[in-house]
């Protein structure tokens, strides 16, 4: 029979950190720490496989109990305590732990194993009755809320009411007698909601384990996995661990720390702690915690031990650690460790520093320590001028700089409103007293997060940092009234929809809409990206349509341009008129005359792009969209166009009607336009070759690659290639010079993938247009999928939106087939991809696997794609 429960204790463990899929990250790391002899309270882990087997059952299976009983007995023996024994009570925590960290998304129960007899026994054994009743009231609250689903607000109202009656400013000021009264009021809440508190510790354990398993499918956990694109996990493990108590008095404490600063990457202990508290107090923002540096003065021996253990953990795991600890009567315990979530700036600094410190290799740093999303964060905007709002005294308040960066948006006060406003394309800032896991959808929808309570390791801070969103936390100067939808700072009151700006780097909350500026790339990022470029084999090009975009792409590391969309050049004011005259012309001569007006514009644009890409390839796609996209739809604009051309409005309207198509995606566009209107291809070819000759004469190393779109037949490509070659020869003869060039096609029609071998007769390269290939293969219109795609992904109909990550099983197989058939017929065939998938890390894994030469993406995704390409190479063992 397979093993379902894994034990860990003093100097021994059944598991190891390599077993995260089975034990979850928390259980695997607890086993690793225990096995290494670190001070970890004993316990056991119930595997993720049990979660998958139990599902939504209302009882644990009989076959599991013998393993639980054996593991529980081992904990009792190690500590000389008894679970449910009032004379020497053992209490436990019951906590979740998935293979991939999901902080705060699933349930936890602390102090489990208590009833009236046990609380009296704990009071007698410890000699601290107030501590015992504090633990009991905590357990009643948490068990009722987490396991039985009783309203959290009811417990909060009870304790706040009692504090008011007793004149207590904080929970700590409630004495033993008050806590006894509070326990009675909590039990009354159970009765008022028709629930009986289970006094049997064994029943408590079973129901808590089931609740934690059940939280795997709670809406907040499912949303977090969706946002983080966590796939393929079977469930959460459950960790049952002996309680240690940070709430026994002034020599006890609890806290959370990072082995390095997760916001900046600086080598320093970073975190917070509370004296006489339990762990939930720190992360929930119930009390304002102290910076970890103050522990050195308050508990110097503990601080020294904690510093040494932090260094040991970082060396052992070769990564920054997020550590939870408790001090009980001066004795330090580690409750968990996990890889610390960090900002993009911190991730890069940590990676470079750990390599320089000799803890990791460059390869390990690139593969493990920096995620593509981290690099993306570094390209996020900042405020253009922070001095403006300070001089104008528009700083409403200052809180904790919990997650760096700048964000601007309209004020909303609930997660639901944040999502709704976002769906209306409105940028929002989510302001809450404090966030909880229930708010993750709204936090993801928001540009930034603001809270009035909580510290640097609060839920809001941790989640925002992980997502690279600016966050200002613990801003106690602000008063938020979520019901009235107002936020007050002194005598200034803001309402829903008002603009505010957050400076997550300084903690400032600014009244009004600040101007944002692009981020500045640091020297450490440059060093890190140099390692990336040494390790990747896929080239990364840019999709860029203007000289400015091309120059920006090159600055970001582009190795060429994989897609110039020539149609974008026609929409500027001084060009659209000529384009419209071409479309409205009565005959070929009229079209040629209008195209002659466009030729200088196209030529000038190509010259600028070629100069920016000196020495690098530039792939230019011929005109792709249908002609109706260039004509106005509303009658007023049509009338103005007719007046400017000296023709009747009816003629414009008739032409617009004539160009209408039932399905333009499958209509008169791409190479079909060039075949029926060869003068369009001729003009574009002339602009390309004249521009290439001009810049080559100036010493620019130019490499034009001309790409024919929407090809589905070899004869279509042959037709367009003949025009391109003919015009090239004409221009070269006129200029008395030649430039090297290549002709290829986009593979975006499924038939083109199937006949890839035949297309190589006319093509020197393929570029996969995966946007259209996905539409045509899956039968999805990317303009309309928003109405159902979120449902498909949420309910597992599709693992991902196929327009974001390549559909490997369908569209990907067409790409693979085209690669195999194309290279089989022409071994020197150059292969790339220019759809949006070119910047998606998971898609890049696939493109590396099938042997493409390059990916192409928008300029500001280039660093992301470069890192993803290097990681793909390392994972495949082919750097």
C-alpha positions in Angstrom: 0.0 0.0 0.0 1.3 3.4 -0.9 2.3 5.9 1.8 0.0 8.8 2.5 1.4 10.4 5.7 5.0 11.5 6.0 6.5 12.4 9.4 9.1 15.0 10.4 10.7 15.7 13.7 13.9 16.5 15.5 16.7 15.5 13.2 14.6 13.1 11.1 12.1 13.2 8.3 10.4 10.8 5.8 10.5 13.4 3.0 12.7 15.9 1.4 12.5 19.2 -0.6 12.6 17.2 -3.9 9.1 15.8 -3.0 7.1 19.0 -3.5 4.6 17.4 -5.9 3.6 14.9 -3.2 4.2 16.8 0.0 3.6 20.4 -1.2 6.2 23.1 -0.9 5.6 23.6 2.9 5.7 19.9 3.8 8.7 19.2 1.6 10.7 22.1 3.1 9.6 21.2 6.7 11.0 17.7 6.1 14.2 19.1 4.6 14.7 21.5 7.6 13.9 18.8 10.2 16.3 16.3 8.5 19.0 19.0 8.6 18.6 19.3 12.4 17.0 22.8 12.3 14.6 23.7 15.2 11.3 22.6 13.6 8.3 21.5 15.8 7.5 17.9 14.9 4.5 16.9 12.8 3.4 15.1 9.7 2.2 15.8 6.1 -0.9 14.2 4.5 -0.1 14.1 0.7 -1.6 15.9 -2.2 -2.8 12.5 -3.5 -5.1 12.3 -0.6 -6.6 15.7 -1.4 -7.3 14.4 -4.9 -8.8 11.2 -3.6 -10.9 12.9 -0.9 -12.4 15.6 -3.0 -15.5 17.1 -1.3 -16.1 14.2 1.0 -17.5 14.8 4.5 -15.2 12.3 6.2 -11.6 11.1 5.8 -11.3 7.5 4.4 -10.9 4.7 6.9 -7.6 3.6 5.2 -6.0 7.0 6.1 -6.6 6.9 9.9 -4.0 4.2 10.8 -1.3 6.4 9.2 -2.5 9.5 10.9 -2.7 7.8 14.3 0.8 6.4 14.0 2.2 9.8 13.0 0.3 11.6 15.8 1.6 9.1 18.3 5.2 9.8 17.2 4.7 13.5 17.8 3.2 12.8 21.2 6.2 10.5 22.1 8.8 13.1 21.0 7.2 15.9 23.0 5.9 13.8 25.9 2.4 15.3 25.4 -1.0 13.8 24.6 -3.5 14.9 22.0 -6.7 15.6 23.9 -5.0 14.9 27.2 -5.8 17.7 29.7 -2.9 16.9 32.0 -0.3 17.3 29.2 -2.1 18.7 26.2 -0.7 18.6 22.7 -2.2 21.2 20.4 -1.5 21.3 16.6 -1.8 23.6 13.7 -3.4 22.3 10.5 -2.1 24.1 7.4 -2.2 23.8 3.7 0.8 23.5 1.3 0.6 23.2 -2.4 3.6 22.3 -4.6 3.7 25.9 -5.8 3.4 28.5 -3.1 -0.1 30.2 -2.9 0.3 32.5 0.1 -2.9 33.1 2.0 -5.1 31.4 -0.6 -6.0 28.3 1.4 -7.1 27.7 5.0 -5.2 27.3 8.3 -6.4 26.3 11.8 -4.2 27.0 14.8 -4.4 25.7 18.5 -6.5 22.7 17.4 -7.2 20.1 20.1 -8.9 22.3 22.7 -12.0 22.0 24.8 -12.9 23.2 28.3 -10.9 20.4 30.0 -7.9 20.9 27.8 -7.9 24.7 28.3 -7.9 24.2 32.0 -5.2 21.7 31.8 -3.1 24.0 29.6 -3.6 26.8 32.1 -2.5 24.6 35.0 0.5 23.1 33.1 1.8 26.4 31.8 1.0 28.4 34.9 -0.4 31.1 32.6 -4.2 30.9 32.5 -4.5 34.1 30.4 -2.3 32.5 27.7 -4.5 29.3 27.8 -7.8 31.2 27.4 -6.2 33.4 24.7 -5.3 30.3 22.7 -8.8 28.9 23.3 -10.7 32.0 22.0 -8.4 32.1 19.0 -9.2 28.4 18.2 -12.9 29.0 18.6 -12.8 31.9 16.2 -10.6 30.2 13.6 -12.4 26.8 13.7 -15.8 28.5 13.4 -14.7 30.7 10.6 -12.5 28.3 8.6 -14.1 25.0 9.2 -17.8 25.7 9.9 -18.1 28.8 7.7 -19.5 31.0 10.5 -19.3 34.7 9.7 -15.9 36.2 10.5 -17.7 39.5 11.3 -19.7 37.9 14.1 -16.5 37.0 16.0 -14.9 40.4 15.3 -18.0 42.2 16.6 -17.9 40.1 19.7 -14.3 40.9 20.6 -14.7 44.6 19.7 -17.8 44.8 21.8 -16.1 43.2 24.8 -13.0 45.5 24.4 -15.3 48.6 24.5 -17.1 47.2 27.6 -13.8 46.6 29.3 -12.1 49.8 28.1 -9.4 47.8 26.4 -7.5 49.4 23.5 -6.1 46.1 22.3 -6.6 42.3 22.6 -3.6 42.1 24.9 -5.4 44.3 27.5 -8.1 41.6 28.0 -7.4 39.7 31.1 -8.1 36.0 31.9 -11.7 36.7 33.1 -12.4 38.8 30.0 -11.1 36.0 27.7 -13.3 33.5 29.5 -16.3 35.7 28.8 -15.2 36.1 25.2 -15.0 32.3 24.8 -18.6 32.0 26.0 -19.7 34.7 23.5 -17.9 32.8 20.7 -19.7 29.6 21.7 -22.9 31.5 21.6 -22.2 32.4 18.0 -22.0 28.7 17.2 -25.4 28.1 18.8 -26.9 31.2 17.1 -26.0 29.7 13.7 -27.2 26.2 14.5 -23.7 24.7 14.9 -22.4 22.7 17.8 -18.7 23.1 18.7 -17.1 19.6 18.5 -15.3 18.9 21.8 -13.6 15.8 20.6 -10.1 16.7 19.4 -10.1 13.8 16.9 -13.3 15.1 15.3 -11.7 18.6 15.3 -8.7 17.2 13.4 -10.8 15.4 10.8 -13.0 18.4 10.1 -10.0 20.8 9.9 -8.1 18.5 7.5 -11.2 18.2 5.3 -11.6 22.0 5.4 -8.0 22.6 4.2 -8.4 20.0 1.4 -11.7 21.8 0.5 -10.0 25.2 0.4 -8.0 24.0 -2.7 -11.2 24.6 -4.7 -12.3 27.8 -2.9 -12.9 30.7 -5.4 -10.0 32.7 -4.2 -7.6 29.8 -4.6 -8.9 29.0 -8.1 -8.6 32.6 -9.1 -5.0 32.8 -7.8 -4.1 29.7 -9.9 -5.8 31.2 -12.9 -3.9 34.6 -12.5 -0.6 32.9 -11.8 -1.2 30.3 -14.6 -0.6 27.4 -12.1 -1.6 24.2 -13.9 -1.3 20.5 -13.4 -1.4 20.2 -9.6 -3.7 17.6 -8.1 -4.4 19.5 -4.8 -2.9 20.7 -1.6 -1.1 18.7 1.1 -2.1 19.2 4.7 0.6 19.8 7.4 -0.3 18.9 11.0 2.4 20.3 13.3 2.8 20.6 17.0 1.9 24.1 18.2 4.6 26.4 19.7 3.3 29.5 21.3 4.4 33.1 20.7 1.6 34.4 22.9 2.8 33.3 26.3 4.2 36.6 27.4 7.0 39.1 26.9 9.7 36.5 26.2 7.7 35.0 23.4 7.1 36.4 19.9 6.2 35.5 16.3 7.2 36.9 13.0 8.0 36.6 9.3 11.2 37.4 7.6 13.0 37.3 4.3 16.7 36.5 4.1 17.1 39.5 1.8 15.0 42.5 1.1 12.2 41.3 -1.3 11.6 44.8 -2.6 15.2 45.8 -3.4 17.3 42.7 -3.1 19.6 44.2 -0.5 21.4 41.7 1.7 19.6 42.3 5.0 17.1 40.5 7.1 13.7 42.0 6.2 10.5 41.3 8.1 8.4 42.0 11.1 7.5 40.5 14.4 5.2 40.9 17.3 5.8 40.1 21.0 3.2 38.0 22.8 1.3 37.1 19.6 0.6 34.3 17.2 1.5 34.2 13.5 -1.9 35.2 12.2 -1.6 38.5 14.1 1.4 39.5 11.9 0.0 38.8 8.5 -3.6 39.8 9.2 -2.6 43.3 10.3 -4.5 43.0 13.7 -1.6 44.8 15.4 1.1 46.9 13.8 4.3 44.8 13.9 7.8 45.9 14.6 10.7 45.8 12.0 12.9 42.7 12.5 15.9 45.0 13.2 14.3 45.9 16.5 14.5 42.3 17.7 18.2 42.8 18.1 17.6 45.1 21.0 14.6 43.4 22.4 15.8 39.8 22.2 19.5 39.9 21.2 20.2 36.2 21.5 17.2 35.3 19.5 18.1 37.8 16.8 21.6 36.4 16.6 20.3 32.9 16.3 17.8 33.9 13.7 20.4 35.7 11.6 22.6 32.5 11.6 19.7 30.3 10.7 18.6 32.6 7.9 22.1 32.4 6.4 22.1 28.6 6.8 18.7 28.4 5.0 19.8 30.6 2.1 23.0 28.5 1.6 21.0 25.3 1.8 18.3 26.2 -0.6 20.5 28.4 -2.8 17.8 31.0 -2.9 16.2 33.8 -0.8 13.9 32.3 1.8 10.6 33.5 3.3 10.7 32.2 6.9 8.0 32.0 9.5 9.2 31.7 13.1 8.0 31.6 16.7 9.8 32.3 19.9 8.4 30.5 22.9 9.8 31.5 26.2 13.1 32.5 24.6 13.4 29.3 22.5 13.4 29.8 18.7 11.4 27.6 16.3 11.1 27.7 12.5 7.6 26.9 11.3 8.2 27.0 7.6 10.5 28.2 4.8 9.8 28.8 1.2 11.3 30.6 -1.7 10.7 34.3 -1.1 8.5 36.1 -3.6 10.2 39.3 -4.8 10.0 42.2 -7.1 11.6 42.3 -10.5 14.4 44.7 -9.3 15.1 42.5 -6.3 15.1 39.3 -8.3 17.8 40.6 -10.7 19.9 42.0 -7.9 19.6 38.8 -5.9 20.5 36.6 -8.9 23.6 38.7 -9.7 24.7 38.9 -6.0 24.3 35.2 -5.4 26.4 34.4 -8.4 29.1 36.9 -7.2 28.9 35.3 -3.7 29.5 31.9 -5.2 26.2 30.4 -4.0 24.8 29.7 -7.5 26.1 29.4 -11.0 25.1 31.8 -13.8 23.0 29.0 -15.3 21.2 28.4 -12.1 20.6 32.1 -11.6 19.1 32.4 -15.1 17.0 29.3 -14.7 15.7 29.5 -11.1 16.2 33.0 -9.6 14.6 35.3 -12.1 11.2 34.8 -13.8 10.2 36.3 -17.1 7.5 38.3 -15.2 10.3 39.8 -13.1 12.0 41.2 -16.1 8.6 42.5 -17.3 8.1 44.4 -14.0 11.4 46.2 -14.5 9.9 47.8 -17.7 6.9 49.2 -15.8 6.5 53.0 -15.6 7.5 55.3 -12.8 6.4 58.9 -12.1 7.9 61.3 -14.6 8.5 64.0 -11.9 7.9 63.1 -8.2 8.8 66.7 -7.3 5.6 68.2 -8.9 3.1 66.7 -6.5 5.3 67.3 -3.5 5.7 71.0 -4.4 2.0 71.2 -5.0 1.4 69.5 -1.6 -0.8 66.9 -3.1 0.5 64.0 -0.9 -2.5 62.8 0.9 -0.7 60.4 3.2 2.3 58.2 3.5 2.2 54.5 4.3 4.6 51.6 4.0 6.3 51.2 0.6 5.2 47.6 0.3 5.7 47.0 -3.4 7.7 49.5 -5.6 6.7 51.2 -8.8 4.1 53.8 -9.8 0.5 53.5 -10.7 -2.4 55.8 -11.5 -6.1 55.0 -11.5 -9.5 55.8 -10.3 -10.5 55.0 -6.8 -12.6 51.9 -6.0 -13.3 50.3 -2.7 -14.3 46.7 -3.4 -12.7 43.9 -5.4 -16.0 43.5 -7.3 -15.9 47.1 -8.4 -12.3 46.9 -9.4 -13.1 44.0 -11.7 -16.2 45.8 -13.1 -14.3 49.0 -13.8 -11.5 47.1 -15.4 -13.9 45.4 -17.7 -14.9 48.9 -18.8 -11.3 49.6 -19.7 -10.9 51.9 -16.7 -7.6 52.0 -14.7 -8.3 51.6 -11.0 -6.6 51.7 -7.6 -8.1 49.3 -5.1 -8.3 50.9 -1.6 -9.2 48.7 1.3 -8.8 48.8 5.1 -6.9 45.5 4.6 -7.0 42.9 1.9 -7.9 39.3 2.3 -7.6 36.3 -0.1 -11.2 37.1 -1.1 -9.8 40.3 -2.8 -7.4 38.7 -5.2 -9.5 39.2 -8.3 -9.8 42.9 -7.6 -6.2 43.2 -6.8 -5.3 41.6 -10.1 -7.6 43.9 -11.9 -6.2 47.0 -10.2 -3.2 49.1 -11.2 -2.2 49.3 -7.6 -3.3 48.5 -4.1 -3.7 50.8 -1.0 -4.5 49.6 2.5 -4.8 51.5 5.8 -3.8 48.5 7.9 -1.1 45.8 7.6 2.6 45.7 7.3 5.3 44.8 4.8 4.4 41.1 5.1 0.6 41.6 5.0 -1.5 39.9 2.5 -1.7 43.0 0.3 2.1 43.5 0.4 3.0 39.9 -0.4 0.5 39.5 -3.2 1.2 42.9 -4.8 4.9 42.2 -4.8 4.4 38.8 -6.4 2.4 40.4 -9.2 4.7 43.4 -9.6 1.9 45.8 -8.7 2.7 49.0 -6.7 1.3 48.8 -3.2 1.2 51.2 -0.2 0.2 49.4 2.9 -0.6 50.3 6.5 -1.5 53.9 5.6 -3.2 54.7 8.9 -3.6 58.4 8.2 -6.4 57.5 5.8 -10.0 56.6 6.8 -11.8 54.3 4.3 -15.6 53.9 4.4 -16.2 51.1 2.0 -20.0 51.4 2.3 -20.1 55.1 1.6 -17.3 54.6 -1.0 -15.2 57.4 0.4 -11.6 57.9 1.6 -10.7 60.7 4.0 -7.3 62.2 4.5 -7.5 65.0 7.0 -10.0 67.5 5.6 -9.8 66.0 2.1 -12.5 63.5 1.1 -12.2 61.4 -2.1 -15.0 59.4 -3.6 -15.3 56.4 -5.9 -14.0 57.4 -9.4 -11.6 60.1 -8.2 -8.1 59.9 -9.6 -5.2 59.0 -7.3 -1.6 58.0 -7.8 0.5 55.5 -5.7 4.2 55.6 -5.3 5.0 52.1 -4.1 8.7 52.9 -3.8 8.2 55.8 -1.3 4.8 54.9 0.2 3.2 58.2 -0.9 -0.5 58.4 -1.8 -1.0 61.3 -4.2 -4.2 63.2 -4.9 -4.7 63.4 -8.7 -3.5 61.8 -11.9 0.3 61.8 -12.2 2.2 61.5 -15.5 4.1 58.2 -15.8 7.5 57.6 -17.4 9.3 54.5 -18.6 11.5 52.6 -16.3 15.3 52.8 -16.4 17.3 49.6 -16.9 19.9 49.1 -14.2 23.5 47.9 -14.5 22.7 44.6 -12.8 19.9 43.9 -15.3 22.4 44.5 -18.1 24.9 42.0 -16.5 22.1 39.5 -16.0 20.8 39.8 -19.6 24.3 39.3 -20.9 24.3 35.9 -19.2 20.9 35.3 -20.7 22.1 36.0 -24.2 25.1 33.7 -23.8 22.8 30.8 -22.9 19.9 31.2 -25.3 19.9 29.7 -28.8 16.6 31.2 -30.1 17.1 34.7 -31.5 14.6 37.3 -30.4 13.4 39.9 -32.9 10.8 42.7 -32.6 7.5 43.5 -34.2 8.1 47.1 -35.0 6.5 49.4 -37.6 8.3 52.7 -37.3 11.9 53.8 -37.0 11.3 54.9 -33.4 9.9 51.5 -32.5 12.9 49.8 -34.2 15.4 51.9 -32.3 13.6 51.1 -29.0 13.6 47.4 -29.9 17.3 47.4 -30.6 18.0 49.1 -27.2 16.1 46.3 -25.6 18.2 43.6 -27.2 16.3 42.8 -30.5 18.3 40.8 -33.0 16.4 42.1 -35.9 12.8 42.8 -36.8 10.5 39.9 -37.4 7.5 41.8 -38.5 7.0 45.2 -40.0 3.2 45.7 -40.6 3.3 48.0 -43.6 -0.4 48.9 -43.3 0.2 50.8 -40.1 2.2 53.3 -42.1 -0.9 54.3 -44.1 -3.1 55.4 -41.2 -1.3 58.7 -40.4 -3.1 61.9 -41.5 -0.9 62.8 -44.3 -1.1 59.3 -45.8 -4.6 58.1 -45.3 -6.0 60.5 -47.9 -3.7 59.0 -50.6 -4.6 55.5 -49.5 -8.3 56.4 -49.7 -7.8 57.9 -53.2 -6.2 54.7 -54.3 -9.2 52.6 -53.0 -11.8 55.0 -54.6 -10.0 55.2 -57.9 -12.0 54.1 -61.0 -9.2 52.3 -62.7 -5.6 51.0 -62.5 -4.2 54.4 -63.6 -6.0 56.1 -60.8 -4.7 53.6 -58.3 -1.2 53.9 -59.6 -1.3 57.7 -59.3 -2.5 57.5 -55.7 0.1 54.8 -54.9 2.8 57.1 -56.3 1.9 59.6 -53.6 2.4 56.9 -51.0 5.7 55.6 -52.3 7.9 58.4 -50.7 6.3 57.8 -47.3 6.9 54.1 -47.5 10.4 54.5 -48.7 11.2 57.0 -46.0 9.8 54.7 -43.3 11.8 51.8 -44.6 15.0 53.9 -44.7 14.6 54.8 -41.1 13.9 51.2 -40.0 16.9 49.9 -42.0 19.2 52.5 -40.4 18.0 51.6 -36.9 18.6 47.9 -37.7 22.0 48.3 -39.3 23.5 44.9 -39.7 20.3 43.0 -38.6 17.5 41.4 -40.6 14.2 43.3 -41.2 11.2 41.2 -42.2 8.6 43.3 -44.0 5.1 42.0 -44.4 3.2 43.2 -47.5 -0.2 44.8 -47.1 -2.4 42.4 -45.2 -5.8 43.9 -44.1 -8.9 44.3 -46.3 -9.3 47.7 -48.0 -12.5 48.6 -46.2 -10.5 49.1 -43.0 -9.0 52.3 -44.5 -12.4 53.9 -45.4 -14.7 55.7 -42.9 -17.9 54.1 -41.9 -20.0 57.1 -40.7 -21.8 59.2 -43.3 -20.4 62.5 -42.0 -16.8 61.5 -42.5 -17.7 59.9 -45.9 -19.1 63.3 -47.0 -16.0 65.2 -45.9 -13.9 62.7 -47.8 -16.0 63.1 -50.9 -15.7 66.9 -50.7 -11.9 66.7 -50.4 -11.7 64.5 -53.5 -14.3 66.5 -55.5 -16.6 63.5 -55.9 -20.2 62.9 -54.8 -20.8 61.4 -51.3 -22.9 58.6 -52.9 -19.8 57.3 -54.7 -17.9 57.0 -51.4 -20.8 55.3 -49.8 -21.3 52.9 -52.7 -17.6 52.0 -52.5 -17.8 51.3 -48.8 -20.8 49.0 -49.4 -19.1 47.3 -52.3 -16.1 46.4 -50.1 -18.2 45.0 -47.2 -17.6 41.3 -46.5 -19.5 38.8 -44.4 -16.3 37.5 -43.0 -13.4 39.9 -43.7 -11.0 37.5 -41.9 -11.5 35.0 -44.8 -12.0 37.6 -47.5 -10.1 39.9 -49.9 -6.9 40.5 -48.0 -3.3 39.5 -47.8 -1.7 38.1 -50.9 -5.2 38.1 -52.5 -5.0 41.9 -52.7 -1.6 41.8 -54.2 -2.7 39.3 -56.8 -5.8 41.1 -57.9 -4.1 44.5 -57.5 -0.5 43.9 -58.5 0.2 47.6 -58.5 0.0 47.6 -54.7 2.7 44.9 -54.4 4.8 46.8 -57.0 4.7 50.0 -55.1 5.6 48.4 -51.8 8.4 46.4 -53.4 9.8 49.5 -55.0 9.7 51.4 -51.7 11.6 48.5 -50.0 14.3 48.1 -52.6 14.9 51.8 -53.2 15.2 52.4 -49.4 17.6 49.5 -49.2 19.8 50.8 -52.0 19.8 54.3 -50.5 20.9 53.3 -47.0 23.4 50.7 -48.4 25.0 53.6 -50.3 25.5 55.3 -47.0 27.3 52.3 -45.6 24.3 50.7 -43.8 24.5 46.9 -43.7 20.9 46.2 -44.8 19.1 42.8 -44.9 15.5 43.1 -46.1 13.3 40.0 -45.9 10.0 40.3 -47.7 7.1 38.3 -46.4 3.9 37.5 -48.4 0.9 37.1 -46.1 -2.1 34.7 -46.0 -0.7 32.2 -48.6 -2.5 29.0 -48.9 -1.4 27.9 -52.4 2.0 27.6 -53.9 0.7 29.5 -56.9 -0.2 32.5 -54.8 3.4 32.8 -53.5 4.8 32.2 -57.0 2.7 35.1 -58.3 3.8 37.6 -55.7 7.4 36.4 -55.8 7.6 37.1 -59.5 6.5 40.7 -59.0 9.0 41.2 -56.2 11.9 39.8 -58.2 10.9 41.9 -61.2 10.8 45.1 -59.3 14.0 44.3 -57.5 15.8 43.9 -60.8 14.3 47.2 -62.1 15.5 49.1 -59.0 18.9 47.6 -59.0 19.4 48.4 -62.7 18.2 52.0 -62.0 20.5 52.4 -59.0 23.4 50.6 -60.4 23.7 48.6 -57.2 22.2 45.5 -55.5 21.4 44.4 -52.0 20.9 40.9 -50.7 17.2 40.1 -49.9 15.1 37.1 -49.1 11.5 36.2 -50.0 9.3 34.1 -47.7 5.8 33.7 -46.5 3.7 33.7 -43.4 2.3 30.4 -42.3 -1.1 31.4 -41.0 -3.5 29.4 -43.2 -3.7 25.7 -42.1 -3.3 24.5 -45.7 0.0 26.4 -45.9 1.3 24.3 -43.0 0.2 21.1 -44.7 1.9 22.0 -48.0 5.0 23.5 -46.4 7.3 21.3 -48.4 5.8 22.6 -51.7 6.0 26.2 -50.5 9.8 25.9 -50.1 10.1 26.0 -53.9 9.4 29.7 -53.7 10.2 30.6 -50.0 13.5 31.0 -48.3 11.9 31.5 -44.9 8.7 30.9 -43.1 7.3 33.0 -40.3 4.4 31.6 -38.4 1.6 34.1 -37.9 0.2 32.2 -34.9 -2.6 34.8 -34.2 -4.4 34.0 -37.5 -3.3 30.4 -37.5 -5.0 29.9 -34.1 -8.2 31.6 -35.4 -8.3 29.5 -38.5 -7.4 26.2 -36.8 -9.6 26.5 -33.8 -12.5 28.3 -35.3 -12.2 31.1 -32.7 -12.4 34.8 -33.6 -9.9 36.6 -31.4 -12.2 39.6 -31.5 -15.1 37.7 -30.0 -13.6 35.1 -27.7 -13.8 37.3 -24.7 -17.5 36.4 -24.3 -16.7 32.8 -23.5 -12.9 32.2 -23.2 -12.7 33.1 -19.5 -15.4 30.6 -18.8 -13.6 28.0 -20.9 -10.4 28.5 -18.9 -12.0 28.7 -15.5 -13.9 25.5 -16.0 -11.1 23.5 -17.6 -12.5 23.3 -21.1 -9.2 24.8 -22.3 -6.1 24.9 -20.1 -5.2 28.5 -21.4 -6.5 31.1 -23.7 -5.0 29.9 -27.0 -4.3 33.5 -28.1 -2.0 34.0 -25.1 -0.2 30.6 -25.0 0.1 28.4 -28.0 -2.3 25.5 -28.3 0.4 22.8 -28.4 -1.9 19.9 -29.1 -3.6 21.5 -32.2 -2.1 24.7 -33.6 1.3 23.6 -32.3 1.1 20.4 -34.2 0.5 22.3 -37.4 3.6 24.4 -36.7 5.6 21.3 -35.9 4.4 19.6 -39.2 5.3 22.7 -41.2 8.8 22.8 -39.6 9.4 19.1 -40.4 8.1 19.2 -44.0 9.7 22.6 -44.7 13.1 21.7 -43.5 12.8 18.2 -45.0 12.4 19.8 -48.5 14.8 22.7 -47.8 17.3 22.1 -45.0 18.5 25.8 -45.0 14.9 27.1 -44.5 14.9 29.9 -41.9 12.0 29.6 -39.4 10.5 32.1 -37.0 7.2 33.2 -35.4 5.8 36.7 -35.4 2.4 36.3 -33.6 1.8 37.4 -30.1 2.9 34.0 -28.8 6.5 35.1 -29.6 6.6 37.0 -26.3 4.9 34.3 -24.2 7.3 32.3 -22.1 5.5 29.0 -22.2 5.0 29.2 -26.0 8.7 30.0 -26.3 9.5 26.7 -24.6 7.6 24.9 -27.4 9.2 27.0 -30.2 12.6 26.1 -28.8 11.7 22.4 -28.7 10.7 22.3 -32.3 13.8 24.1 -33.6 12.7 27.5 -34.7 15.4 30.0 -35.4 13.8 33.1 -33.8 10.7 34.5 -32.1 9.4 38.0 -32.7 7.4 40.1 -30.2 6.5 43.6 -29.3 9.6 45.7 -28.3 8.9 45.8 -24.5 8.5 42.0 -24.4 11.9 41.5 -25.8 13.8 41.1 -22.5 11.1 38.7 -21.3 11.4 36.6 -24.5 15.2 36.6 -24.2 15.0 35.2 -20.7 12.3 32.7 -21.6 14.5 31.5 -24.5 17.5 31.0 -22.2 15.4 29.1 -19.7 14.0 27.0 -22.5 17.5 26.1 -23.6 18.6 25.3 -20.1 15.6 23.1 -19.4 16.2 21.2 -22.7 19.9 20.8 -21.8 20.9 22.6 -25.0 22.3 26.0 -23.9 
